[in-house]
Amino acid sequence: MTDALMNTTILSRIRKPGDVKALSWAELEILAQELRDVIIGQVAGHGGHLAPSLGVIELTLALFRAFDLEEDRLIWDVGHQAYAHKLLTGRVEQFHTLRQRGGLSGFPRLGENPYDHFGVGHSSTSISAALGMAVARDLKGLDHEVIAVIGDGSLTAGLAFEGLNQAGDLGRKMVVVLNDNEMSISKNVGALSRFLSRKMTTPFLQRLKSDVEDLLGTIPKIGDDLAGYAKRYGDSVKSFFTPGILFEAFHFTYVGPIDGHNTAQMVKVFEEVCQIDKPVLVHVLTTKGKGYEPAESDPTHFHGVGEFVPETGLARKFTGFGLPSYTSVFGSTLCDLAGRDKTIVAITAAMPEGTGTECFRKNYPERFVDVGICEQHAVTFAAGLATQGYKPAVAIYSTFLQRAYDQIVHDVCLQNLNVNFFLDRGGLVGEDGATHHGAFDFSYLRHVPNLVVMAPKDEAEMARMMVTAFAHDGPCAMRYPRGTGVGAAVSPDPQPIPLGRGELMRDGTHAVVITLGSRVYPAVEAAMQLEDEGLEVAVFNARFVKPLPREQLLDLAARFETILLVEENALAGGFASAVIELLTDEGALAGKRIKRIGIPDEFVEHGTQKELRAMLGIDAEGMKQTLRLLCSP
């Protein structure tokens, strides 16, 4: 339990959402500060999503005060902002385990707590899920409320508008709370963001409404009727000049914008909208990082942050012994290559900092496009660029590119366009857990015709693969892990790698480990340690999932009876499956002792990357144990 939690006077008494209803307004103010202190203390010590959660403290309290979560259903979009929700729903004593192996998830999650009504982690799902719950409620003949809380960044995704469209058409009673802080992870972009920023003061709107009514009244014959219509529908003027016009078009009753840090005002609004028997959207204005100056000043950095000193906001420690991250190496290499090739265009989906493309935006702004949280659009937009001779670099986290699978197949690969996908966070990402692991990219990409799929073992090979991708006349995908590299120096003039050509890292006589990407150096480490035990193990870096290094693999199969296949991807349909398919088709498996290790057919929970790799046996120690068993008589 953190010191901040031990010092609370009110939070320690909260065991369920209903307890919030019994507090006075003065106690709610104290509770808001206690929540901030506890969240800051926890994230400072272990990392996590700080700024989003700090920005919705008062909003969370208002929701808990106005609604009955024993019956009502509350869905948080993405879940970055749900730490206060966790603290107020009986998880105070467990909060120190947040995002740690065996502890609380960093996101709302079905099964973790009865008040987590829907599991989240990716953006823009809340409205569709809430609508499903509202329809289910009506089918059952019940009358509880259904509330979705969605950020303005998440609202840019097509799924959110699909939900709005269907909800407005069905007309089911539900409440959508638009948490508008003008941020997603980075600063919001796009026309919708600018439209939502049209926030006018209430006095101005009232004067405008009055002036319009007076003007209408002067029109001969029909003026009085028009003015009467305007009075009966007074909100129409306001809606026309504010974001309400958009949501009214979806047949939602629009309320707002209101102050998202005024708990009493929000409670009053929420209680009133419960009386409206149709879809309602409440527009709430919040400040990301509210109440903690470093986070308010730099909400992008404090969106998801590592350990830091609470008094200053400065990082507590640096990992990787000063080695650059794969993300930063990707970003700097992309800038270098773009300086030589003016057809390279960088595309990201609301994450220029997270994908390392921020330097590209600064150096080549005319060739940089942030599409917002719109992965599907990003891929098809890139396809359009490629038809005109450009070489798009689509930089998206592996887990988020899953959202654009059909666009990859239909719009890029079917047309064999030179679109290059750079998948950050490939493999196990750590504390964000199952919703964020890049566990499936080898599997969902390798079976698509025309697509080259590869993974670098280090920073130098990453740069060479990037050159390979841009030189190739067709689509390519390169995935790389979260975290730092190994310190391999990047050549100032990296050369392309022949497609489907791997490398023998070390030779041996007893067995061979065939792997690629993040598992190459751990395999070498395991082989070197087994050498002291008298086992001579070869290690082959395949580099490519597709095309496989066919001749080299067949040669290794002819030389070795014992083969270990290792990958940091789902074993179902992944790299190891591809190798076995090749060897089977070529009749090269007879008499072989062969084993695959990787991510099993289950969702891997949160923990550090080191812990999770050890748990799955894909670290150096796990490989050693497997090789010992394989090589035993």
C-alpha positions in Angstrom: 0.0 0.0 0.0 1.4 3.4 -1.0 2.1 6.2 1.5 -0.5 8.4 -0.2 -3.2 5.7 0.3 -2.3 5.2 3.9 -2.9 8.9 4.4 -6.3 9.1 2.9 -9.3 9.9 5.2 -12.2 9.3 2.8 -10.9 7.0 0.0 -10.1 4.3 2.5 -13.8 4.2 3.5 -15.0 3.7 -0.1 -15.8 0.1 -0.9 -18.4 0.3 -3.6 -19.7 3.0 -5.9 -22.8 3.7 -3.7 -20.5 4.9 -1.0 -19.8 8.0 -3.1 -23.5 9.0 -2.9 -23.3 9.4 0.8 -20.5 12.0 0.8 -21.1 15.7 1.2 -19.9 18.1 -1.5 -17.0 19.1 0.7 -16.0 15.5 1.2 -16.1 14.9 -2.6 -13.6 17.7 -3.0 -11.3 16.1 -0.5 -11.8 12.7 -2.2 -10.8 14.1 -5.5 -7.5 15.3 -4.1 -6.9 11.9 -2.4 -7.6 10.1 -5.7 -5.0 12.3 -7.4 -2.4 11.8 -4.7 -2.8 8.0 -4.8 -2.8 7.7 -8.6 0.3 10.0 -8.8 2.1 8.0 -6.1 1.3 4.6 -7.7 2.3 5.7 -11.3 5.4 7.4 -10.1 6.6 4.1 -8.6 5.6 1.7 -11.3 4.6 3.6 -14.4 1.2 3.7 -16.1 -1.4 6.0 -17.7 -1.3 9.1 -15.5 -2.6 12.2 -17.4 -5.8 10.5 -18.7 -6.8 9.3 -15.3 -6.0 12.7 -13.6 -8.2 14.4 -16.1 -11.4 12.6 -15.3 -11.3 12.5 -11.4 -14.3 14.9 -11.1 -16.1 13.2 -14.0 -15.7 9.8 -12.4 -17.1 11.1 -9.1 -20.0 12.7 -10.8 -20.9 9.5 -12.7 -20.7 7.5 -9.5 -22.8 10.1 -7.7 -25.5 10.4 -10.4 -25.8 6.8 -11.5 -26.4 3.5 -9.7 -23.6 1.1 -10.8 -25.3 -1.8 -9.1 -27.8 -1.7 -11.9 -26.6 0.9 -14.5 -23.9 0.0 -16.9 -20.8 2.2 -17.4 -18.3 1.7 -20.2 -15.0 3.5 -20.4 -13.6 3.9 -23.9 -9.9 2.6 -24.1 -9.6 2.6 -20.3 -6.5 4.7 -20.0 -8.6 7.0 -17.7 -10.0 4.3 -15.4 -7.7 4.4 -12.4 -10.1 6.4 -10.3 -12.9 3.9 -11.3 -10.7 1.1 -10.0 -10.1 2.9 -6.7 -13.8 3.6 -6.1 -14.9 0.0 -6.8 -13.3 -2.0 -4.0 -9.8 -2.2 -5.3 -8.1 0.2 -3.0 -6.0 -2.5 -1.2 -5.0 -4.1 -4.6 -4.1 -0.8 -6.3 -0.4 -1.1 -5.6 -0.4 -4.2 -7.8 -1.6 -2.2 -10.9 -0.1 -3.5 -14.2 2.1 -5.9 -12.3 2.1 -9.7 -13.0 -0.7 -11.3 -11.0 -2.1 -7.8 -10.1 -4.8 -5.5 -11.4 -5.0 -4.8 -15.1 -4.3 -1.4 -16.3 -7.7 -1.3 -18.0 -11.3 -2.2 -17.1 -11.7 -5.9 -17.6 -14.6 -8.3 -17.4 -14.1 -10.7 -14.5 -11.7 -8.5 -12.5 -14.5 -6.6 -10.8 -18.3 -6.6 -11.0 -18.3 -2.9 -11.8 -16.1 -3.4 -14.9 -19.0 -3.8 -17.3 -16.9 -4.2 -20.5 -13.3 -5.0 -21.2 -11.4 -2.4 -23.1 -7.9 -1.4 -24.3 -8.3 -0.3 -27.9 -10.1 2.9 -28.7 -13.6 3.8 -30.0 -15.5 0.6 -28.8 -17.6 2.2 -26.0 -20.6 3.5 -28.0 -21.1 0.2 -29.9 -20.8 -1.8 -26.7 -23.2 0.5 -24.8 -25.7 0.3 -27.6 -25.6 -3.5 -27.5 -26.2 -3.3 -23.7 -29.1 -0.9 -24.2 -30.8 -3.1 -26.7 -30.3 -6.1 -24.4 -31.8 -4.1 -21.6 -34.9 -3.3 -23.6 -35.3 -6.9 -24.8 -35.3 -8.0 -21.2 -37.8 -5.3 -20.2 -35.5 -3.6 -17.8 -35.0 0.2 -17.3 -31.5 0.8 -16.1 -29.2 3.4 -17.6 -26.3 2.7 -20.0 -23.5 5.2 -20.1 -20.5 5.3 -22.5 -17.5 7.6 -21.8 -15.5 8.4 -24.9 -12.7 10.8 -25.5 -12.6 13.3 -28.4 -9.5 11.5 -29.8 -11.4 8.2 -29.8 -14.3 9.8 -31.5 -12.3 10.2 -34.7 -12.4 6.5 -35.4 -14.9 5.1 -37.8 -16.2 2.6 -35.3 -17.4 5.4 -33.0 -19.4 6.9 -35.8 -20.9 3.6 -36.8 -22.1 3.3 -33.2 -23.5 6.8 -33.2 -25.3 6.2 -36.5 -26.9 3.0 -35.3 -27.8 4.4 -31.9 -29.5 7.4 -33.4 -31.4 5.2 -35.8 -32.6 2.8 -33.1 -33.4 5.7 -30.7 -32.7 3.6 -27.6 -32.2 5.4 -24.3 -28.5 5.8 -23.5 -26.0 8.4 -22.5 -22.7 9.1 -24.3 -20.3 11.3 -22.3 -17.8 13.0 -24.6 -14.7 13.6 -22.6 -13.2 16.5 -24.6 -9.6 17.4 -23.6 -8.4 18.1 -27.2 -6.0 15.1 -26.9 -5.8 11.5 -27.7 -2.2 10.4 -26.8 -0.8 13.3 -28.8 -2.5 16.5 -29.8 -5.7 15.7 -31.8 -5.7 16.3 -35.5 -8.3 16.6 -38.2 -11.4 18.5 -39.1 -13.5 16.8 -36.4 -11.1 18.0 -33.7 -11.3 21.6 -35.0 -15.1 21.3 -35.1 -15.3 20.2 -31.5 -13.1 23.1 -30.5 -15.9 25.6 -31.5 -16.9 26.3 -27.9 -18.7 29.6 -27.4 -19.5 31.2 -24.1 -23.1 30.9 -22.8 -23.7 34.7 -22.6 -22.6 35.1 -26.3 -25.0 32.2 -27.2 -27.9 33.7 -25.3 -27.4 37.1 -27.0 -27.1 35.4 -30.4 -30.3 33.4 -29.7 -32.1 36.6 -28.7 -30.9 38.5 -31.8 -31.9 35.7 -34.1 -35.4 35.5 -32.6 -35.8 39.3 -32.9 -34.7 39.2 -36.5 -37.0 36.3 -37.4 -39.9 38.3 -35.9 -39.4 41.1 -38.4 -40.0 39.0 -41.4 -43.5 39.8 -42.9 -46.3 37.3 -42.5 -44.2 34.3 -41.4 -41.9 36.1 -38.9 -44.0 35.4 -35.8 -44.3 31.7 -36.6 -40.6 31.5 -37.2 -39.8 33.3 -34.0 -42.2 31.0 -32.1 -40.5 28.0 -33.6 -37.1 29.3 -32.5 -38.3 29.9 -29.0 -39.9 26.4 -28.7 -36.6 24.9 -29.9 -34.2 27.3 -28.3 -31.3 24.9 -28.3 -31.4 24.8 -32.1 -29.4 28.1 -32.3 -26.9 26.9 -29.9 -26.6 23.5 -31.7 -26.0 25.2 -35.0 -23.0 27.2 -33.7 -21.5 24.5 -31.5 -20.6 20.8 -31.9 -24.2 20.0 -31.0 -25.2 20.2 -34.7 -23.1 17.1 -35.5 -24.7 15.0 -32.8 -28.2 16.3 -33.4 -27.7 15.1 -36.9 -27.2 11.6 -35.5 -30.5 12.1 -33.6 -28.8 12.5 -30.2 -30.0 15.2 -27.8 -26.9 17.3 -27.3 -26.1 18.9 -23.9 -23.0 21.0 -23.3 -20.3 21.8 -23.3 -20.0 21.8 -19.5 -17.1 22.0 -17.1 -15.7 18.6 -16.5 -14.1 19.6 -13.3 -17.3 20.9 -11.7 -18.7 17.8 -10.0 -21.9 19.4 -8.8 -22.8 20.8 -12.3 -22.1 17.4 -13.9 -24.2 15.6 -11.4 -27.1 17.9 -12.0 -26.8 17.4 -15.8 -26.5 13.6 -15.5 -29.6 13.5 -13.3 -31.6 15.6 -15.8 -30.6 13.7 -18.9 -31.8 10.5 -17.3 -35.3 11.8 -17.8 -34.8 11.9 -21.6 -36.0 8.7 -23.3 -33.7 8.8 -26.3 -29.9 8.9 -26.9 -28.2 11.8 -25.2 -24.7 13.1 -25.7 -23.2 15.2 -22.8 -20.2 17.2 -23.9 -17.7 17.6 -21.0 -14.6 19.7 -21.2 -11.6 18.4 -19.2 -7.9 19.1 -18.8 -5.7 16.1 -19.3 -3.3 15.8 -16.3 -5.5 18.0 -14.2 -4.1 18.8 -10.8 -0.5 17.8 -11.4 1.4 20.6 -13.1 4.0 18.4 -14.9 1.2 16.4 -16.5 -0.8 19.4 -17.4 2.2 21.0 -19.0 3.2 17.9 -21.0 0.2 15.6 -21.2 1.6 13.7 -24.1 4.7 12.6 -22.1 2.5 11.8 -19.1 -0.1 9.9 -21.0 1.8 6.7 -20.5 4.9 7.2 -18.4 7.6 5.2 -16.6 8.7 5.7 -13.0 9.3 9.3 -12.0 9.9 11.6 -9.0 6.5 12.9 -8.0 7.8 16.2 -6.7 9.4 17.1 -10.1 7.9 14.8 -12.7 11.4 13.8 -13.8 12.2 10.2 -14.7 13.4 8.2 -11.7 15.7 6.0 -13.6 16.7 5.1 -17.2 16.7 1.6 -18.4 18.8 0.0 -21.2 22.1 1.6 -20.0 21.7 4.5 -22.4 21.0 2.3 -25.5 18.5 3.8 -27.9 15.1 2.2 -28.3 14.0 0.4 -31.5 11.4 3.2 -31.9 14.0 5.9 -31.9 16.3 4.0 -34.2 13.4 3.5 -36.6 12.5 7.2 -36.4 16.1 8.5 -37.0 16.7 6.0 -39.8 13.4 7.0 -41.5 14.5 10.6 -41.4 17.8 9.7 -42.9 16.2 7.7 -45.7 13.6 10.4 -46.4 16.5 12.9 -46.9 17.7 10.8 -49.8 14.4 9.8 -51.2 11.7 12.5 -51.6 9.0 9.9 -52.3 9.0 8.6 -48.7 5.9 9.7 -46.8 5.4 9.0 -43.1 2.0 8.1 -41.8 0.9 7.5 -38.2 -2.4 7.1 -36.4 -2.4 9.6 -33.6 1.0 8.5 -32.3 3.9 10.5 -33.7 5.9 10.3 -30.4 5.0 6.7 -29.7 6.0 5.5 -33.2 9.2 7.6 -33.4 7.9 9.7 -36.3 8.0 13.0 -34.5 11.4 13.8 -35.9 10.0 13.2 -39.4 7.2 15.6 -38.7 9.7 18.3 -37.7 12.1 17.7 -40.6 9.6 16.9 -43.4 6.2 18.3 -42.4 4.9 18.4 -45.9 5.5 14.6 -46.2 4.1 13.7 -42.7 0.5 12.8 -42.1 -1.1 12.0 -38.7 -4.5 10.6 -39.6 -5.8 10.4 -36.0 -7.1 7.2 -34.5 -8.0 5.8 -37.9 -5.9 2.8 -38.7 -8.2 1.6 -41.5 -8.1 5.0 -43.2 -4.3 5.2 -42.7 -3.7 2.0 -44.7 -6.0 2.8 -47.6 -4.8 6.4 -47.7 -1.2 4.9 -48.0 -2.5 2.8 -50.9 -3.7 5.8 -52.7 -0.3 7.5 -52.2 1.5 4.4 -53.5 -0.5 4.4 -56.8 1.0 7.8 -57.5 4.6 6.8 -57.1 5.1 7.5 -53.4 6.5 5.1 -50.8 4.4 5.4 -47.7 5.8 4.3 -44.3 2.9 3.3 -42.2 4.1 3.3 -38.6 1.6 1.7 -36.2 1.8 -0.5 -33.2 1.3 -4.2 -34.0 -1.8 -4.6 -31.9 -3.5 -1.6 -33.5 -2.7 -2.7 -37.1 -5.1 -5.6 -36.5 -7.9 -3.1 -36.9 -6.9 -2.6 -40.6 -6.6 -6.2 -41.7 -9.1 -6.0 -44.6 -7.4 -2.8 -45.9 -4.0 -4.6 -45.8 -5.4 -7.5 -47.9 -7.8 -5.7 -50.2 -6.4 -2.2 -50.8 -2.6 -2.9 -50.5 -1.6 -6.5 -51.1 -4.2 -7.4 -53.7 -2.9 -4.5 -55.8 0.7 -5.2 -54.9 1.4 -1.6 -53.9 4.6 -0.3 -52.4 3.2 0.4 -49.0 5.6 -0.3 -46.1 4.2 -1.3 -42.7 6.5 -0.7 -39.7 5.0 -2.5 -36.7 6.3 -1.2 -33.4 5.6 -3.2 -30.2 5.8 -6.6 -32.0 5.7 -9.4 -29.5 5.2 -9.0 -25.7 4.9 -5.4 -24.6 4.8 -5.9 -20.9 2.6 -4.1 -18.4 -0.3 -3.1 -20.7 -1.1 -6.8 -21.1 -3.3 -8.8 -23.4 -4.9 -5.8 -25.2 -1.5 -4.5 -26.3 0.7 -7.5 -27.0 1.8 -7.7 -30.6 1.3 -11.4 -30.5 -0.4 -12.1 -33.8 1.2 -10.1 -36.6 3.3 -12.9 -38.1 0.1 -15.0 -38.2 -2.2 -12.5 -39.7 0.3 -11.2 -42.2 2.3 -14.1 -43.5 -0.6 -15.8 -45.4 -1.4 -12.6 -47.4 -0.1 -12.9 -51.0 2.5 -10.4 -52.2 3.5 -9.3 -48.7 7.1 -9.5 -47.4 7.3 -10.1 -43.7 10.5 -9.6 -41.7 11.9 -8.9 -38.2 15.3 -7.5 -37.3 17.6 -9.0 -34.7 19.1 -5.6 -33.8 19.3 -1.9 -34.7 21.7 -2.4 -37.7 19.6 -5.1 -39.2 16.5 -2.9 -38.7 18.1 -0.1 -40.8 19.0 -2.6 -43.5 15.4 -4.0 -43.6 14.0 -0.5 -43.9 16.2 0.0 -47.0 15.0 -3.4 -48.2 11.4 -2.4 -47.8 11.7 0.9 -49.7 13.7 -0.7 -52.5 11.2 -3.5 -53.0 8.5 -3.1 -55.6 5.6 -4.3 -53.5 4.2 -4.3 -49.9 6.5 -5.0 -46.9 6.0 -5.4 -43.2 8.7 -5.2 -40.6 7.9 -5.8 -36.9 10.2 -4.9 -34.0 9.9 -5.1 -30.2 9.2 -2.5 -27.5 12.3 -1.5 -25.6 16.0 -0.9 -26.3 18.2 -2.6 -28.8 21.5 -4.4 -28.2 23.8 -1.6 -29.2 24.5 -2.6 -32.8 25.9 0.4 -34.7 23.8 1.5 -37.6 25.8 1.9 -40.8 25.6 5.4 -42.4 24.9 3.7 -45.6 22.8 0.6 -44.8 22.5 -1.9 -47.6 19.4 -4.0 -48.5 19.1 -7.6 -47.5 18.3 -10.1 -50.3 14.7 -11.2 -49.8 14.4 -14.6 -48.2 18.1 -14.7 -47.1 18.9 -15.5 -43.4 22.2 -15.8 -41.6 24.0 -18.4 -39.5 24.9 -16.7 -36.3 26.9 -19.7 -35.0 27.5 -23.2 -36.1 27.1 -26.4 -34.1 26.8 -30.2 -34.4 24.1 -31.3 -31.9 21.1 -29.1 -32.6 20.0 -25.9 -34.4 17.8 -23.1 -33.1 15.9 -21.4 -35.9 14.5 -18.0 -34.9 14.3 -14.3 -35.8 13.8 -10.9 -34.4 14.0 -10.4 -30.7 14.8 -14.0 -30.0 18.1 -14.2 -31.9 20.4 -12.9 -29.3 18.8 -14.9 -26.4 19.3 -18.0 -28.6 22.9 -17.2 -29.1 23.3 -16.7 -25.4 21.7 -20.0 -24.7 23.9 -21.8 -27.2 27.1 -20.2 -25.7 26.2 -21.4 -22.2 25.3 -24.9 -23.4 28.7 -25.1 -25.0 30.1 -25.4 -21.4 27.9 -28.5 -21.0 29.3 -30.1 -24.1 26.4 -29.3 -26.4 27.3 -27.6 -29.7 24.2 -25.7 -30.8 23.9 -23.7 -34.0 21.8 -20.6 -34.2 20.1 -19.5 -37.5 18.6 -16.0 -37.9 15.9 -16.5 -40.5 15.2 -12.7 -40.8 12.1 -13.4 -43.0 8.8 -15.0 -42.2 8.0 -14.5 -45.8 9.6 -15.3 -48.1 11.3 -17.9 -45.9 15.0 -18.6 -46.6 14.0 -21.8 -48.2 17.3 -23.3 -49.4 19.1 -22.4 -46.1 16.3 -24.0 -44.1 16.4 -27.2 -46.2 20.2 -27.3 -45.7 19.8 -27.0 -42.0 17.2 -29.7 -41.9 19.5 -32.0 -43.8 22.3 -31.4 -41.3 20.5 -31.5 -38.0 18.2 -34.1 -36.5 17.3 -31.8 -33.6 15.6 -28.5 -34.4 14.2 -25.9 -32.0 12.0 -23.2 -33.5 11.5 -20.1 -31.4 9.4 -17.0 -32.0 7.8 -14.2 -30.0 4.4 -14.6 -31.7 1.4 -16.9 -31.5 2.5 -20.4 -32.3 -0.8 -20.8 -34.2 0.0 -19.9 -37.8 3.2 -18.1 -37.0 6.9 -18.3 -38.0 7.5 -21.8 -36.7 4.3 -23.1 -38.5 5.7 -21.6 -41.7 9.0 -23.5 -41.3 7.3 -26.8 -40.5 5.0 -26.4 -43.5 8.0 -25.9 -45.7 9.9 -28.8 -44.3 6.8 -31.0 -44.5 6.1 -30.1 -48.1 9.7 -30.8 -49.0 9.7 -34.2 -47.2 12.5 -33.0 -44.9 11.0 -33.8 -41.5 11.5 -37.6 -41.5 13.4 -38.7 -38.4 13.7 -35.2 -37.0 13.3 -34.3 -33.3 11.6 -30.9 -33.6 9.9 -28.5 -31.1 8.3 -25.1 -31.3 8.2 -22.6 -28.5 6.4 -19.2 -28.6 3.1 -17.7 -27.4 0.6 -20.5 -26.8 -3.1 -20.4 -27.8 -4.1 -18.1 -25.0 -4.1 -14.4 -24.1 -1.0 -13.5 -22.1 -1.6 -11.3 -19.1 0.4 -8.3 -18.0 3.8 -8.3 -16.4 7.3 -7.1 -17.4 8.7 -8.3 -20.7 11.3 -10.2 -18.8 8.8 -12.0 -16.6 6.5 -12.9 -19.5 9.3 -14.2 -21.7 10.6 -16.4 -18.8 7.1 -17.6 -18.1 6.7 -18.8 -21.7 10.2 -20.2 -21.9 11.3 -18.1 -24.8 14.2 -16.4 -22.9 17.8 -17.8 -22.9 17.1 -19.9 -19.8 14.0 -21.4 -21.3 15.7 -22.2 -24.5 18.5 -23.9 -22.6 16.0 -26.1 -20.8 14.2 -27.0 -23.9 17.4 -27.8 -25.8 18.7 -30.0 -22.9 15.5 -32.1 -23.2 15.6 -32.2 -26.9 19.2 -33.3 -27.0 18.9 -35.9 -24.2 19.1 -39.6 -25.2 
